[in-house]
């Protein structure tokens, strides 16, 4: 008996020492053919362009030249997109080993603490009930209670959000113990009670049935209270809002108010209904004053980073949008399998989870699920250096966000920063300076140490166990210039394992927390430039991930069987296009900034294939111009009777067929190893054309106006109609100027098809042969724009008059222009054609 017990104990100890995760390479039977097809496709592309360039169409030279330029751009874009998918991998985690290593019986949990950030702005656009569900799912997560803190950023300083959070904290006292006692999933009550499953299955405990019904009644009452708050907030009093004690709400002026912090849970002995502690819940609204640039969401996230560092200072942080709840209660444990792995964890800056969505119809008409990106592209990046963006559902290492280099990263000699190449980096010292600096380093070392001691003595609470290496380097960086004028915060940045001063009082920490969210705190510091969320783009997630990778860190893509997070997505056409517009605008801003990956970050830890992916993520809006030109060519060909290729020989036919087959084979093999269905793949292809012909084009011009001319342009959306039903938003049509370009392309191609067929009918069967190539070209455009046509027609074929008028007018003008002018047709002289009639 004793020997058996010892052997089991030894087995558990051995298992606890094993890696917490492992890579699962794609099987060679799937990946080898895929790589072979990519190489063959490159060869075929070479032959294709050799033929296209050496065989111009003399009587339609302009058409031919335009098409060749577009095809070259498409080929270059494909290469940038394809090669980062050369080493796709999957990963597997071992949660049992994590528990064996860090949660030993009879001892406090050694799992690392996590600060979780939830950001919201306008409670009228982001319903408080949705935010409340996200917060509840966080508070009920399967993780040690004392290791979790939830920070809610209210960037709109809305009293409605504050009161809703107060109600949420009260309901959490009942909801959290219920979730943990019965291990339910998901732990967001709205989605848990909405599940269409038999909740009695495998449940034999009568207490569960009784308590579930009681909890559902409690949640319905909670919803009534939240909805009551929303109804009250619809009409703002003339004198502004007042709090329960009669004092005016500090955030009545959204653009001019002080910073606000309120700790709802995790203090003053607040426990759940069973007497257990609850995770900390903190409301944060940073200071806003006129004349300051607050940097939108990125600025709000940086405020949360500083506040959390003062109050809890967890070594890891999780970022979620207010509409993305935790769907898998073990999500934090999944991330810790990578972050806390003793062999590879120190090199990881963040763990990104795929985004999954609720409320999307099964057809996913506008590719809202974005499965191709999350299940194919991201797996490919994970095999290189990791995912390239830090979006919602991302667990960070705090030290990486502070701009520190990865542990294994070695700086090239003579480099003083991770920035531009040597030939254009003004801040890189010359070799002479480096030699002098090396000789002076020893002399300065003692001075630096004394400065460090002096700096730490200024911290009232005192810090123990600060990393000596970092503290020796900090005086060179200049504490306050880098992190701002807060000695408490500066000290927290040197604590790799997190924690707060033991002797510090809650009042002094809250006072310091208010200080670090003041609107002038970031002035003359490196916030938003080298540390924290990086400013300069509305897609701060790409820019921030890029900076961390430039410091030599790597990231990890984690796909647990049960999705870690779920959220809501805009499912109607107009909202979807505006979402894509925002992403594309952010990419254009990065392209035109100093942080552009084309010239930034050389000599750092960024791998070449990872750089390819970053470049692809910022140049894709440029594809809108050749895409619109290429989608216009079929109509031009049908209206003018010309084509972009000369009479096709057998050799040309073989090349074209081989190209089409290689494109299809690449897609099929990607679907195979990425486990993506053909329906999702095809929807992605369609929306690539729809988004490229609308949102990407507008983003390109808006970005150029914003960066080069300083002109901000907004494309507003106004609701026109709505239906009731489960997917009513799908048929909600909203007018937006983004709809005009794809609508115009659709109309002119339909006109071209009608004109081409009519012309063939009039001129006899001899003209049908050349017509098929032009028709195939035009139908390719129409089929890709079909979801747009469906969205345009709506549920009951309602047509917005303004879009019909503008699109038909524009299409008619362009059609008449081509027929009258024929700018792409050779003007060598009068062309005599046989009419086909026998006059004799």
C-alpha positions, 0 to 999 in steps of 0.5 A: 500500500505504502509503495503504491502511494509513493509511486503515485506521488512520484508520478504526480511530481514527475508530471508536474515537472513536465512542460505545460504545453507543446507544439503540434505541427501540421502533419506532413501529409497536409503541409508538404503538398501545400508547400509544393503547390505554393512553389508551383504557383510561384513558377506558374506566376512567373510563366504567366507574367512572362506571357502577359508582358510579351504579348500585349494587345495592340488594339487595346493597349491601355486595357492590357497595361492596366490589367497587367499592373493590377495583376502584378500588384495582386501577385505581390500581395499574395506573396506577402500574405502567403509566406507567413503561412509557411510554418503553421502549427497548433498547440496543446495545453496541460491544465492538470500539470499547471495545477500540479506545479502551482497549486499544491495541496495545503499550500496557497496557490502560486499561480500568477495574478492577473489584472483584467481590463474592460473598456467602454465609452458610451452606454447608449451604444454599448448597453450596460447589460452587455458590459455587466455580463462581461464583468460577471463572467470575469468575476466568476472565472475559474482562478484563485479569487485573490489573484483576479482583479477587474478594472472597468474603464469608463471613458465617457464618465457616464453615471449610468455605467457607474450605477450599473456597475454598482448593481452588478457588484451586488448581483455578483455576490449571488452569481459567483458562488452559484457558478463555482458550486455547479461549474456552469459554462458560460458564466455570463448569465445572459448567454447561460440562460439563453442556451438552447440545451437541456440543462437537466442533462447529467444533473441529478442534484435536486439542489441545482434545479431549485437554485437554477430557477431561483438564480434565473429569477434573480437575474430577471430582476437584475435586468429590470433594474439595469433597464430601469437605469437605462430608461432613466438615463434617456433624459438628462436633467438640466442641472446634470446628474446627481449622486445618491448623497445629493452631490453633482456627478463629477462627470456631467461634462464628458470633456472636462471632469476629474479622474474617478476611481471607485473600488466596488469589491475586494475591500472592506470585507465585502463577501458573497452570500456564502461568506467567501471573498470576491475578486476585486472590482474597480471603476476607473474614469480618467481625467479629461480636460479641454486642450489635451489629446486623450488618444481615445482607446489607447490612452484609456488602456494606458491609464488602466495599466498605470492604475492597476500597477498602483493598486494590484500590480499583477504581472499579467493583464487581460484585455477584453472589450465590453461585449466580449465575455469569458466563454471558457472559465479556464481561459486564464489557466490556458494562458498561464500554461504558456506564460508560466512555463519554466522553459519558454514562458519568459520569452512570451509577451502575450497570448492571443485567443481567437475571436468567436461571435454570437448572434451571427446568422448561419450564412454569415453573409459578410464574413463576420466570423473571419474564420480564415484569418483566425484559423489559417493566418494566425496558425501560420504566424504562430509558427514564426513569432506569433500573432501580430496584433493584441486585440480583445481576448489577449493576455499580456506580460506587463514587463513587455508592455513597459518596453523592456527587451525579451530575456534572450534578446541581444542588442546589436553593438552600437544600437541604442534603440529598437527603431530605424535601420542604421542608414536612417536612424538618427538616434544610433550612435557612431562607432566612435561614440560607442567606443567612448561610451564603453570606456565611460560605462565603468566610470558611470556605474557607481554613479548610476547605483547611487542614483538608483538608491536615491530614487528608491529612497523617495518611494515612501512605502519602500519596495523589496526584491527589485531586479538589480539588472533593471534597476541599474539600467533605469537611471540611464533611461531616466525614470520620470522621462520614461514612466512619468512622475510617480515614484510608486509607479516607477517602483512597480515597473521594476517588480517582475513578479508583481505585487504592491508595497506591504506598508502602503495604505489603501488611501495613499495608493488610491491618491497615487492612482488618481495622480497617474490618470491625470490628463497631463501625466503622460506629457514629456514621457514615453507613454504611447511612443515606446511603452504601453499601447502605442499611439498614432493609429486607431488600430493600436493593437497592431502597433503595440504588438509590432513594438513588442516583437521589435523588442525580441519577444514572441507571442503565442496563439491559443485555441482551446476546444471550448472558445475562450471568449465570445462577443458580438459582431455587427452583422448588417452590411453598413455597420460591417463596412464601417468596422472594416473602414476603421481597421483599414484606416488604422493600417493607412495611419501606420503605413504613413508613420515612423513605425511603418514595418517597411523601414522600422525595427531593423536589427531587432528581434523581428523575424523576416516572415513576421515582418512580411505579415506586418507589412501585409497588414498595413498595405492591404488598403492600397489594393483597393485601387487596382481591385476597383480598376480590375473589377471595372475592366470586364464592363469596359471589355464588354462595352468596347468589344475589346479584351485584355488578352490577345487571341489565346494560343494552346500554350496560353490556355495551359498557363491560364488553366494551371494558374486557376488550378494552383489557386484552387489547390492552395485554397483547398489545402489551406482549408484542409489543414486549417479545418475551415469549411468551403462556405467560410472560405468563399464568404471570405473571398467575397467580402475581400472584394466587397470591402476592398471596393468600398471601405478600403478605398475610403480608408485610403483617402481618409488616411491620406487626408488625415496624415498629410493634410491634417483633415479629419473626415467622418462617414456617419451612419444613420438607420433607415429601417429595422425588422423584428426577429432574431437576426433583424439587424441583418436586414437593417439598412443604413445609408452610407457613402461606402455603398456607392463604389461596389454598387456602381461596379455591380451595375456597370458589370450587369449593363456590360453583360446585357450589352455584350449578349445583345451585341452577340445576338445581333452579330451572329454565332461567330461572336459568341466565342470571344464573348465567353471570356469577357462574360466569365470575367464580368460574372466573376465580379458579379458573383463576388459582389452577390452578398452585397446585392443581397444586403442592398435588396434587404429582406423585403426587396426595399431599395434605398432611393438615394443609393439607386439614384447615385449608383445608376447615375454614376454607372450611366455616366461611366458607360456612356463615357467608355462607349463614346471615348474608348480611351483604351482602344487604338486610334490608328485609323478607320476600322473596316469590318464585314457587315455579314450581309451578302449584297449580291 
